[in-house]
Amino acid sequence: MKKLLFVDHAAHKLTRSSNFFTEILSTRFDVTVFYLEPELSYPENLIETAKIYDIVVVWQMDYLASIFTILGIPTVIIPMYDGSELMPDLHWIFGRHASYLNFSLSLHHRVRMTGGQSKPLRYFRPPVAPQNRADLSGPLKAFLWLRRPDHGITLGLVETLVGDKCERIHIHHAPDRVEDLGPQHVLPGRDDYELTITRWGEDPTAYRQALAECNIFIAPRLTEGIGMAFLEAMARGMVVIANDCPTHNEYVSNWLNGILFSETTKNPLQFERDQIKEMADIAYLTVVAGYELWLESIPTVLDFIDNTPRPTGIDGFDIDRYSRSLFTAYYSGLDYYRQFLVSAAPLVLSSLKVPIEGVITEDANVRPAPLTTTDKDGASAPMLRNARMDLHSLPAHVLKGDVLVTERAAWVKGGSLELHMNFGVQRPLYRRANLHLTLPGDMREQTLVLSCNGEIAGIFQLAAGSTTIAVDLPASLADTSLSLRLQTTSLARETGINTAVSLGIERIEFE
């Protein structure tokens, strides 16, 4: 039996929202749960712990994917839409060597579109017995678990949507945030219905008792990861009313087995009692059929995890430093996380051998690749952007030879490298190239022969450390493309690199 490490957030100890999945995993794997509280402290022993396991499964915290794939551990990521809907392209590209199980069809397509491997899951709760279904023969009674009033899912919204049709509205006042516990959130705006309230801790059975007495369920958040609460309501034969976003709209077909609204909705919902009864019937049948399909899919889910390929680990990668920087950036907010992804992309993606077909933007997304032209060797020359090549863009301009990108420079493997680029116009205005170079730590001096479009442009004697050389471009430069060939005479070792290199390129600028 394979040993599986299940990495989860400590908050789920209380909610137990991932327990159903660890129970499934335990039918095939020897499962150990590793709880993180990353907002409070960096998990010092996570990396060393993960190394002794055959498989790592990460629940919800999908930003961890690249850590385990860099270690060479088969990794399965289970992201949640409500936590990852805003993540940029690089977030998913960094985790491309992991496999994904997605409870959201939207996230499934997102992973696939950024080059990852994903299996969509469609989870259902077990349906209640027919005799225990929600009673729709009498008055309408609405239920709202008041979780995120700051998102606009409030008692006032329920009153707007169905207040004129309900005899009773029940509020389960148990918000995700302490600051939303105030009594102002449960003050009614009208007096033509009965308002009842429960809270966590007062009576463990009060929630389910109130839920069983109601027949309309208002989904408590704008988006969901899986949506356990509204799926349980559907399993009870209640009519779910939810915001028109995943995962709600991946289970609810509007006005067929539930009702979808816009968060900007200002008007009451218009429906007849017969419509409500019919939607409730279809919702219940949806769950009856869906639950059987979910049970049938479990063996294929376990097979998917069991057969997750082992990524190639990266020797010499400073995984501790990378992991600490990743945690700090992620929990500093989305803007900081985007900046981290952009700055780390050259090193991480080149190390993982993940190609990028396009241009990385400042917000960590990838836009379509620039137009290219064909040079004399018949190869496509990438467009030069912003009159420069940096650590991220330079590898795409390599025509012959190879580079290894670190935080310090793009190191030339072997004694030669040829770069090519497309200026986009004939007779470009550029007249000079400034090459910012550095030598390996073990090298005292280096001879560099630099050629432009096959003609020698200069021979340079480079000293230890960093230096900048300027070379005039051919006066007759008329083509839209240019090639630069760097030929050296010596090789040496650079700290952290296992192969001999001749030169480090920090950036190349044109003027």
Buried (B, 14 or more C-beta within 10 A) or exposed (E): EEEBBBBBBEBBEEEEBBEEBBEBBEEBBEBBBBEBEBEEEBBEEBBEBBBEBBBBBBBBBBBBBBBBBBBBBBBBBBBBBBBBBEBBBBBBBBBBBBBBBBBBBBBBEBBBEBBBBBBBBEBBBEBBEEEEBBBBEEEBBBBBBBBBBEBBBBBBBBBBBBBEBBEBBBBBBBBBEEEBEEEEBBEBEEEEBEBBBBBEEEEEEBBEEBBBBBBBBBBBBBBBBBBBBBBBBBBBBBBBBBBBBBBBBBBBBBEEBBBBBEEEBEEEBEBEEEEBBBBBBBBBEBBBEBBEEBEEBEEEBBEBBBEBEEBEBBEEBBBEEBBEBBBBBBBEEBEEBBBBBBBBBBBBBBBBEBEBEBBBBEBBBBEEBBEBBEBEEEBBBBBBEEBBBBBBBBBBBBBEBBBBBBEBBBBBBEBBBBBBBBBBEEEBEBEEBBBBBBBBBEBEEBEBBBBBBEEEBEEBEBEBEBBEBEBEBBEEBEBBBBBBBBBBEBBBBBEBBEEBBBBBBBBBBBE
